[in-house]
Amino acid sequence: MSLERINPAELSPATGFSHAVAATGTRLVFLAGQTALDGEGKVVGESLPEQFEIALANLLAALAAAGGTPADLARVTVYAVDVAAYRTHAAELGRIWRRSAGRDYPAMAVIGVVRLWDDQALVELDGVAVLP
């Protein structure tokens, strides 16, 4: 399995994401959207960074259960109820990402949404991983 991260020089610098990811492997893992739900099904964390860290941990737990690691992530989509707040906290969110998932960035997008399934949820992450 291999993931080739592609960041053409003519595009803006890829900071915290890759412009494209070419994947070669034998198993695709589609990761459902994860929010800051605890084991009881309750949203925890008051701030966007707190919820982002928990949602990312949940996404990575699902990936690990499927036999994958953060380096196997080819695509992650972030759904945020407040894109301005996401941008304000971008540096902190980047530190959380690097601490939890490393520096092998997938192709990513942040999409603003009106609300998520649980009213208290501020952010949701889903993804696609390619495993050997």
N, C-alpha and C positions, 0 to 999 in steps of 0.2 A: 504494500500500500504506500502511496506517496501523495502528498499534497504539495503542489507547486504554487507558491504565492507570487502573483504577478502584479507589479506596480510600475506601469510605464512612466518613463521620465517626463513625457509631455503632459501628464495629468498632475493635478495638485498633489503635494506630498501626502502619502497615506499615513496618518497618525492615528494609531489605535484601531486600524482595520487594514484589510488588503483590498485593492481595487478588484482583483479577480483571483480565484483559486481554481486551479485545474486539479482534478482528483482522479487517481487511479486506485482501484481497490475492488474488493469483492462483496462488501456488505455495506449497504446504506442504512443509517439509523436516523429516523425522523423523530426529533425531540419535541414533545408537546410543549405548549406555552407554560412557563413556570412563573409564579408570582412569589411573594414572600409568605407563603403558607407554611405554618408549622405542622408537626405531626398530627395535630388535632383538627387541622383544616381551618385554622384561624390566621388571618393576616397579622403578622408581627412586624415591628419596626415602624417608627413614626416618620422618619425622614426618608427622602429619596435614596441617599447613599445606603442607609440601613436596609431598606427594602431591596435595593439592587444587589447588595451582597448576599442576601438570603435567596433571592430569586436565582442568582448565578449559582450558588451552592446547590440549589435544588436541581437546576439544569445539569450541572456536572455530576450530581448523584445519579440522575437518570442515565446519563451517558456512561458512567462507570458500571452501573448495573447491566448495561448492554455490552460491556467489555471494552469500552473506549476510554480515551484520555482527552484532555483539552486540546492537545495537538492534533487530534482527529477531526476537530470541528472545521467544516468547510464553509458553513453559512450560519450566521446568527442574526435574527431580527429582534430589535428592541422596540417595544410598544410603550410609549410614555404618555401619561395624561397631561403633562406639562413640559413641552419641549424646551421652553425657556429655562425652566429649573434644571433640566437635564444638561443644557449647555452651561449653566452657571456652575454645576457640580462636575463638569466633564473631567477636570484634572483628578479629582478625588475618585470618580468612577473608574478612571484609567488605572489608578493605583490599585483599586480593589480588583480589577480585571487581572492585572499583572501578577498580583499576589496569589490569586486563585487559579488563573488559567495560563499564566506565562506570557511570552511575547510572540508566540506563533498565532498571529491574528487571522481570523476567518474573514471572508467577505461579510460586511455588516451593513445594516441600515437601521436608522432610528425613525420610527413613524409615530406621529402625534395622533392620539385617539381621544375621543370624548370621555370615555370611561372604560374600565375593564370589568370582568365578570363580578368581582367583589368590589363594592364601592370604596373600600379602604385601600385597595391596591393602587399604587402609583406607577408601577412598572411591571412589564412582563417580558420574558425572553423565550424565544423558541429557536430551534436550530436543526441543522442537518450535519451529520458526521459521516465520514467514510472510513471504514475499518478494513483491515487486511482480510 
